[in-house]
Amino acid sequence: MNADEYTNLERVERDHWYYAGKRELVSAWLERCGPVRPEHTLIDCGAGTGIFAQEMAARCKVYVLDDHEESIRILRTRFSEERILRVSGTGIPLPDGAVDFLTALDVLEHIERDAAAADEFARVLRPGGSAVITVPASMALWSDWDVALHHFRRYDRARLVALFDPAKWELLHVNYTNVVAFPAVWAIRRWRSLRAPRAGAPVHRTEDAVPASPVNALLRRVFVGLGKVRGVRFPFGVSLILVARRRA
């Protein structure tokens, strides 16, 4: 991402319903797969500002992985140097089967060779270890936001599932999330795409602002609540979550 996008992210992600809700939801799925214990090791791939990893560090041993200088700078304010790993291509500098849990939260869309990245996730997870992956969903929602964040794509369910070789992975849960928000997000992004900004005018995006507190709390509650649902297959959503176990 551009350096200014890290600034935007660091400013809003602790409180914004989407980022806070995503951390809560992923944490809940890790507990369902675990539970997570102090003797376990987790790697957060594409750790960004490290807020999620910092929360998990209170529960287990954590490594953070990234390749952006701005991210590394921020991660150094939260983690010791030996916990910070730099990605090389799609390679993770850890031995085979080194970790019990792996998270990649809105990361695969930034990687051109996303299937190779998924294979690398399988390599570093121990047999029986669990991964929780989130990605943005639906190319119908493609917008200037995706361009600014250097996304290669948004996903549908089939495209995401296809990355995870059934010989290596047991898929435990794959579903769309942010289902209720989908119509509003689609409308806002279509409207924004139709408005040609004046040269030099600042760009105002809803993604960069935390809503009023009651709205923010409600959106987070709905996001997390529906994201925990099992047995109901949602047909669309703003994002996707995949929970998988590494086969022996």
C-alpha positions as CSV (number, residue, x, y, z in Angstrom):
1,M,0.0,0.0,0.0
2,N,1.0,3.7,-0.3
3,A,2.5,5.3,2.8
4,D,-0.5,7.6,3.2
5,E,-2.8,4.5,3.3
6,Y,-1.0,3.2,6.3
7,T,-1.5,6.6,7.9
8,N,-5.3,6.3,7.2
9,L,-5.3,2.7,8.5
10,E,-3.5,3.5,11.7
11,R,-5.8,6.4,12.4
12,V,-9.1,4.5,12.1
13,E,-8.5,0.8,12.5
14,R,-8.6,0.5,16.3
15,D,-12.2,1.8,16.4
16,H,-13.8,1.5,13.0
17,W,-16.5,-1.2,13.0
18,Y,-15.0,-3.1,10.0
19,Y,-11.5,-3.4,11.3
20,A,-12.4,-3.9,15.0
21,G,-15.2,-6.3,14.0
22,K,-12.8,-8.3,11.7
23,R,-10.3,-8.7,14.6
24,E,-13.1,-9.9,16.9
25,L,-14.5,-12.3,14.3
26,V,-11.1,-13.8,13.4
27,S,-10.2,-14.2,17.1
28,A,-13.5,-16.0,17.7
29,W,-12.8,-18.5,14.9
30,L,-9.3,-19.1,16.2
31,E,-10.8,-20.0,19.5
32,R,-13.2,-22.4,17.8
33,C,-10.3,-24.1,16.1
34,G,-8.1,-24.0,19.2
35,P,-8.5,-22.9,21.8
36,V,-5.4,-20.7,21.6
37,R,-2.9,-21.4,24.4
38,P,0.3,-19.6,25.6
39,E,2.4,-22.5,24.3
40,H,1.0,-22.1,20.7
41,T,2.7,-20.0,18.0
42,L,0.8,-17.8,15.5
43,I,2.0,-16.0,12.5
44,D,0.1,-13.0,11.2
45,C,0.9,-12.7,7.5
46,G,0.7,-9.2,6.1
47,A,0.5,-7.8,9.6
48,G,0.1,-4.2,8.5
49,T,0.1,-2.0,11.6
50,G,0.2,-5.0,13.9
51,I,-2.9,-4.2,16.0
52,F,-4.5,-7.6,15.6
53,A,-1.1,-9.4,16.2
54,Q,-0.6,-7.3,19.3
55,E,-4.0,-8.4,20.7
56,M,-3.1,-12.1,20.0
57,A,0.3,-11.7,21.6
58,A,-1.5,-11.6,25.0
59,R,-2.6,-15.2,24.3
60,C,0.2,-16.9,22.5
61,K,3.6,-16.5,20.9
62,V,3.3,-14.3,17.8
63,Y,5.3,-13.6,14.7
64,V,4.4,-10.8,12.3
65,L,5.2,-10.9,8.6
66,D,5.3,-8.1,6.1
67,D,7.3,-6.7,3.2
68,H,6.4,-3.0,3.2
69,E,8.9,-0.6,4.9
70,E,6.1,1.5,6.4
71,S,4.6,-1.6,7.9
72,I,7.9,-2.7,9.3
73,R,8.5,0.7,10.8
74,I,5.1,0.6,12.7
75,L,5.6,-3.1,13.7
76,R,8.9,-2.2,15.4
77,T,7.0,0.0,17.8
78,R,4.9,-3.0,18.9
79,F,7.2,-6.0,18.6
80,S,10.8,-7.0,19.2
81,E,13.0,-7.5,16.2
82,E,13.1,-11.3,16.5
83,R,9.3,-11.4,16.1
84,I,9.3,-9.4,12.9
85,L,9.7,-11.4,9.6
86,R,10.2,-10.0,6.1
87,V,8.5,-11.9,3.3
88,S,10.7,-12.8,0.3
89,G,8.5,-13.2,-2.8
90,T,5.8,-15.5,-1.4
91,G,8.3,-17.2,0.9
92,I,7.9,-17.1,4.7
93,P,11.3,-17.4,6.5
94,L,10.2,-20.2,8.9
95,P,10.8,-23.9,8.7
96,D,8.1,-26.4,7.7
97,G,5.4,-27.0,10.3
98,A,6.6,-24.1,12.5
99,V,3.3,-22.6,13.6
100,D,0.1,-23.7,15.1
101,F,-2.1,-20.9,13.8
102,L,-1.8,-18.6,10.7
103,T,-3.9,-15.6,9.9
104,A,-3.9,-13.5,6.6
105,L,-6.4,-10.7,7.0
106,D,-7.1,-9.0,3.7
107,V,-3.7,-10.0,2.3
108,L,-4.2,-12.4,-0.6
109,E,-5.7,-9.7,-2.8
110,H,-2.3,-7.9,-2.6
111,I,-0.4,-10.9,-3.9
112,E,-0.2,-11.6,-7.7
113,R,0.6,-15.3,-7.2
114,D,-2.0,-15.9,-4.6
115,A,-2.1,-19.7,-5.1
116,A,1.6,-19.9,-4.3
117,A,1.0,-17.9,-1.1
118,A,-1.7,-20.3,0.0
119,D,0.7,-23.2,-0.6
120,E,3.3,-21.4,1.6
121,F,0.7,-21.0,4.3
122,A,0.3,-24.8,4.2
123,R,4.0,-25.4,4.4
124,V,4.6,-23.4,7.6
125,L,1.5,-24.8,9.4
126,R,2.0,-27.9,11.4
127,P,-0.4,-30.8,10.6
128,G,-3.6,-30.1,12.4
129,G,-2.8,-26.4,12.6
130,S,-5.5,-23.9,11.6
131,A,-5.6,-20.9,9.3
132,V,-8.1,-18.0,9.2
133,I,-8.1,-16.0,5.9
134,T,-10.2,-12.9,5.0
135,V,-10.4,-11.3,1.6
136,P,-12.5,-8.5,0.0
137,A,-15.4,-10.0,-2.0
138,S,-17.2,-9.3,-5.3
139,M,-15.6,-7.6,-8.3
140,A,-18.9,-5.6,-8.5
141,L,-17.5,-3.6,-5.5
142,W,-14.2,-2.8,-7.3
143,S,-13.5,0.9,-6.7
144,D,-10.8,3.6,-6.3
145,W,-10.3,2.1,-2.8
146,D,-9.0,-1.2,-4.3
147,V,-6.8,0.7,-6.6
148,A,-5.3,2.8,-3.8
149,L,-4.6,-0.3,-1.8
150,H,-2.9,-2.0,-4.8
151,H,-5.3,-4.9,-4.9
152,F,-5.0,-7.4,-7.8
153,R,-8.5,-8.7,-7.4
154,R,-11.6,-9.2,-5.2
155,Y,-12.8,-12.7,-4.7
156,D,-15.9,-14.8,-5.0
157,R,-16.3,-18.0,-3.0
158,A,-15.2,-20.4,-5.7
159,R,-12.0,-18.4,-6.5
160,L,-11.0,-18.3,-2.9
161,V,-11.7,-22.0,-2.3
162,A,-9.7,-23.0,-5.4
163,L,-6.5,-21.6,-3.8
164,F,-6.6,-24.3,-1.1
165,D,-5.5,-27.7,-2.3
166,P,-7.8,-30.3,-0.8
167,A,-4.9,-32.6,-0.4
168,K,-3.4,-30.1,2.0
169,W,-6.4,-28.5,3.6
170,E,-9.6,-29.4,5.3
171,L,-12.0,-26.5,4.8
172,L,-14.0,-25.9,8.0
173,H,-15.9,-22.8,7.1
174,V,-16.2,-20.5,4.0
175,N,-18.7,-17.8,3.9
176,Y,-19.4,-14.2,2.9
177,T,-19.4,-11.6,5.6
178,N,-20.6,-8.0,5.8
179,V,-23.8,-9.3,4.2
180,V,-26.0,-6.5,5.4
181,A,-23.6,-3.7,4.4
182,F,-23.3,-5.0,0.8
183,P,-26.1,-2.9,-0.8
184,A,-24.9,0.4,0.8
185,V,-21.3,-0.3,0.0
186,W,-22.2,-1.1,-3.7
187,A,-24.3,2.1,-3.9
188,I,-21.6,4.4,-2.4
189,R,-18.9,3.0,-4.6
190,R,-21.0,3.3,-7.8
191,W,-21.9,6.9,-6.9
192,R,-18.3,7.7,-6.2
193,S,-17.2,6.2,-9.5
194,L,-19.7,8.5,-11.4
195,R,-18.4,11.7,-9.8
196,A,-15.4,13.0,-11.5
197,P,-13.2,14.7,-8.8
198,R,-11.9,18.2,-9.5
199,A,-8.2,18.4,-10.3
200,G,-6.4,18.8,-7.0
201,A,-9.5,18.3,-4.9
202,P,-9.1,16.1,-1.8
203,V,-10.7,12.6,-2.1
204,H,-13.2,11.8,0.8
205,R,-13.9,8.1,1.2
206,T,-16.3,6.6,3.6
207,E,-13.7,3.9,4.3
208,D,-11.5,6.5,6.0
209,A,-14.0,7.7,8.6
210,V,-15.3,6.1,11.8
211,P,-19.2,6.4,11.9
212,A,-21.0,8.0,14.8
213,S,-20.6,5.8,17.9
214,P,-24.1,4.2,18.0
215,V,-24.0,3.4,14.2
216,N,-20.4,2.1,14.5
217,A,-21.3,-0.2,17.4
218,L,-24.4,-1.5,15.6
219,L,-22.5,-2.2,12.4
220,R,-19.8,-4.0,14.3
221,R,-22.3,-6.2,16.2
222,V,-24.1,-7.2,13.0
223,F,-20.8,-7.9,11.2
224,V,-19.5,-10.1,14.0
225,G,-22.8,-11.8,14.7
226,L,-23.5,-12.9,11.2
227,G,-19.8,-13.7,10.6
228,K,-20.0,-16.4,13.4
229,V,-23.1,-18.1,11.9
230,R,-22.6,-21.7,10.8
231,G,-25.0,-23.7,8.7
232,V,-26.2,-20.7,6.6
233,R,-24.5,-20.0,3.3
234,F,-24.8,-16.3,2.4
235,P,-25.0,-15.6,-1.4
236,F,-23.0,-12.4,-1.3
237,G,-21.1,-10.0,1.0
238,V,-18.5,-7.3,1.1
239,S,-15.8,-9.8,2.3
240,L,-15.2,-13.5,2.7
241,I,-13.8,-15.5,5.5
242,L,-12.2,-19.0,5.1
243,V,-11.3,-21.2,8.1
244,A,-9.1,-24.3,7.3
245,R,-7.1,-27.0,9.0
246,R,-3.8,-28.3,7.7
247,R,-4.1,-32.0,6.8
248,A,-1.5,-34.4,8.2
